[in-house]
């Protein structure tokens, strides 16, 4: 997890997002455990027995296997095989629960809080399998659920899971995995090894965590629930209209940000204007968060903007200069947002 992601005064959701968004995954168990905890919403101090956690945990894995059979990098797994047998009707729920208790938690409970070379400073549960055959929920998890950003977390977990399993499922070298944007559905998709289009996840769900649940421009809170009045727009940092002037990479993930409606299309909003140069640094940091997330968004951003951080920074500056030149825009005509909160990245 990049240090800058939790700089200044990190919030609980920063640590949670670090676990979900920046881990190097060899299996999808961490996502299933995260979704199970968010679904159960246990209270601080509550002991969750493995027998109570197993049916929910295995259900999330079984549902994902239906859409994407490959849920890890290993060629064999007694637990995942059990989920497959459950889906095909070869075993029942009780048998799957027993398999899950025996095999499903072996490597995820002790590794959940590990990101990179160590654990995040805040733990959301304590491992009590040896003494109580379960996990004990901490104050941190209860406090996380009480945070305003908690409404976004289930969709962020699901989006990250979809991205990771897509990379495994495509069966192509990481270096050529590419995630593209569909402006009509505002979703991300990939092309498989048979040149077929595969829908992956909503762009809002995939990008929100890397913006810490904030509008890219003013840092007001956003909610990725499409029914919420705080649901953001998927905005092209460099306006989409530049595509008509030869800027073919304008739809790249590198250029997509989440913006509150006021900043994007309100009175005084950005609309199709070019943002001020200062915001290039913010876009660069957001993109580096995405690159730190590992495949497939990592590979997509590298393909689009450069192999090194220096090259990626130069790419943005060059793009800004060319966009201004084509539009004949002076510095004083560039758009600047009014920030409503302290910058979060």
N, C-alpha and C positions, 0 to 999 in steps of 0.2 A: 504494500500500500504506500503510495507516495506521501512523504512527510507533509507536503503542502496541503494534502486533503484534510488533515486534522490539525492544521496550524492554528495559532492564536488561542481561542477558547473552544476546543472541540466539544460537541454535543454528543449525547448518547447515540443519536441516530447516525453520527459520523462513524462511531465504532461499529455499529450494526452494519452500516453500509460497507465499511471496510471488509468485514467478514464475507458479505454476500458478493460484492462487486470486484474485489481485488485478489481473491484467493486463486491459487493454482489448483485446478480441479482434476482429479483422476477418476472421480465418480460424482454422481449428482446427489449423494446422500445428504450433503450439507443443505442443499436447497429444500429437500423434503423435510428435514428436521426444522428448518426455519419456518416453512409454511405450516407445519403442524403446531408449532408453538404459537404462531400468530393466530391460528384458528382456535386453539384451546383457550388462549388468553388467561393463563393461570395467574394467581395472585402471588405476591411476594411471600416467601417462606413455604409455599405449597410444594409437597412432594408428588411428582408425577411418576407413578410406577411404569416400568417398561411394558407391562401387560396392558396398561391403559393407553400408552403412547403408540404402541405397535400397530393397532388397526388403522389409525389415522395416517401414520407415517407410511405404512405399506400401501394405503389407498392412493396417496399422492404419487408414489413411484409407479404403481400399476397403471394409473391413468396416463402418465407420461409415456410408459412403454407402449401403450396402444398407438401413440402417434409417432414415437421415435424409439425403436427397439434398443438402440445402443445408448446405455446410460452410464458408460464409463470406458476407460481405456483398457481394462483387463478383459481377456477373452473368456473368463469363467467367473461365476459368482453364484453360490448356492442360494443366496437371498434373491437376486434378480431372477434366477431361474424359477424360484418359487412364485414370484410375482407373475411371471409369464404363465405358469401352470394355473394360477388362480384366474387369470384372464381367459384362459382356454377352457375353464371348468374342470380341470383335472384334480384340483384340490379346493377345499372350502375355506371360508373365512377363518375358522378356528385353526385349521392346519397352517394357513398363511401366517396367522398371528404367532403361532408357535415357532415357525421358521424365522420370523422377524426377530423375535426375542433372542433366539439362538445365534443368528448370523447378521441381522440387519444393523445392529448398533456397534459392532466390533471396532470400527475405525472412525466413526463420525463423532461420537459423544466427546471423546478426549481430544479430538482435533478441531472441533467446531470453532473455537476461539483463536486458532492459529492462523496468522496471516504472514506470509513471508517466513522469516527466521524465528519468529516468536509470537506470543499471544498479545492480543489487544489488551489495554490496561483495564478495561471493564468487562466483567463476566456476567452473562445473562442467566446462568444457572451453575450449580455446583454438582459435580459428578458424585453420586452416592450409590453407585451400583453395587459396590462391594458390601456395604453395610445395610442398605435399604432397597436394593434392586430398582433404583430409579434415579431421577435428577431433581435437585432442589432449586426452585426458582428464587432468584435474587431480587433485591430492591431495584436494581438497574433495569430488569426486564419490565417490571410493573411501571416504573417511571417512564420507560420508553413508550409503553402503550398509552400513557397519558400525554405524550407530546403531540403537538399539532401535526407533525409529519407522519405520525403512525398510520394515517389513512392511506398513505402512498406505499407503505412497505410491502404488503402482499403482492401488489402488481409488479413492484421492482424485482422481487425474488423470482416471480414467474417469468418475467422478461429475461433476466439473466440466465435462468435455467434453459429457456428456449434457445438462447444464443449459443450456449455451451453445447447442448445436445445436437444442435444443428451442425456445428463444426465436426463433432464425432460422426454424425450420420452421413455427411457428405462423402466421407472417405477419400478426400483429396488432400494433397499437401497443405499444411497450414499457410504457406507463403502465397497460395493462390485462392484461399477462401476469401470471398468478397460479399459484403452485405450492402445492398442497394436500397434506395428509397422510392416508394410509390407515392407520389403526391396526391393521387385521387383518394386512396384509402388511408393516407398518412401512416403507412406501416413500412416495416423493413422486410426485405425478402432476399433470398439467395438463389443461385443457379446451381443445380446439382450436376453430377458427372455425366448425366444424360441430357444436359442443356435444358432441363425442366425447371420451371420457376417454383420455388418453395417459400410460402409465406412463413415468416419467423415470429414476429411480434410487433405490437404497436410501437411507433417511434417515441411516443410520449413515455410509455412504460420503460423503454430501454434507456432513454436519455435522462430521465428525471433524477435518479440517484446521483449521477455525476454532476448535477447542478445543485445538489443538496436540497431539492424540493423548492428551489427559488427561481423567480423570473431571472433570466440571464442578464437583463438590462437594469432593472430597478431593485432586484432582490426582495420583492414582495413574495409572500407565500403563494404557491400554486398547488392545486390538487389534480391528480391525473384521472380522477373519476370524470367521465364524460358528462355526467349529469350535474357536476358542481359548477357554480358560477365562477369558481377560481380555476376551472380547467384551462390550461394554456393553449396558445396557438403553437404549431410547429412552424418556426420562422426560418427563412433563409437569411443568415447574417449578411452576406452580400446578396442583394435582391435578386429574385428569380428572373426578373426582366432582363438581366444581363445575359441570360442564355440566348436571347435573340441577337446579341451582339458578339457571339462567338465564344462565350465562356462556357464550354461544354461540361466542366466539372462542377457546375454550380449546385447540382442536386446531390453532391457527395455528402456523406455523414459528417465530414469535417465542417461543413457549412450550415448544418442544422442545429438550431438552438430552440429552447422552449421559452416563450415570451408570454407575459400576461397580455390580456387583450388591449389594455390601455397603451402599453408600449408598442404593440405591433400595429394596431389600427384605430386607436383612440385619437382624440384631438391632440395634436402635437406628437403623435406616435411616429414610428420609423417609416411605416408604409414601404415604399420602394427606394428609400434614400440609403446612402452609404454611411455607415457609422464612423464616428471619430476614430483616429488612429489609436488612442489609448485603449480602446476596447479590443484591439488585436491581441494584447497581452492576456486579456481575460479569455478570449477564444482559444489562444494557445494553451493556457493552463487547463481549460476544460478538455481540450483534445488530448493533452498529456494524461489526464485522468483516464480517459477512454483507452489510451494506449497501454497504460499500466494495468488494465483489466485483463490482459491476455486475450487469446483468440476468442471469437473471430473479429470483434471490433478493432482489436489491436492491428491485425493484419490489414484490415480495410483502410484504416487511417494511414498506415505506413505506405500502402500502395498509392494513396491519394495525395499525400503531402510530403513524403520523404523518409528516408531510412534513419536519419539521426535527428535529434532535437534541434540542432542548428539548422539543418536543411528545412525542417518543418516551420521554424520561425521565419526563415528567409522566404519560404513559399507564401506565407500569409502577407508579409510585407510587399512582396512583388505583386501579389494578386490585388492588394489594396491600391498600389500605385497604378496598375493597369486599368482597374475599374474606374478610378478617378480620371485618368487620361481619356478613356472612352466617353465618359459622361461629361468631360470638361468641368469637373466639380472642383471648386476652390476649397481651401481648408475651412473657411468660415461657413460654407454651405453643408458641411458634414453634419450628420445627426448625432445629438448627444442626449442620453436619457437623464431623467431626474431620479436619482436613487432614493428609494423610500426606506432603506434599511442599510445597516453596515455591510460592506462587501463581504461575502462568504467564501469567495475564491478569486 
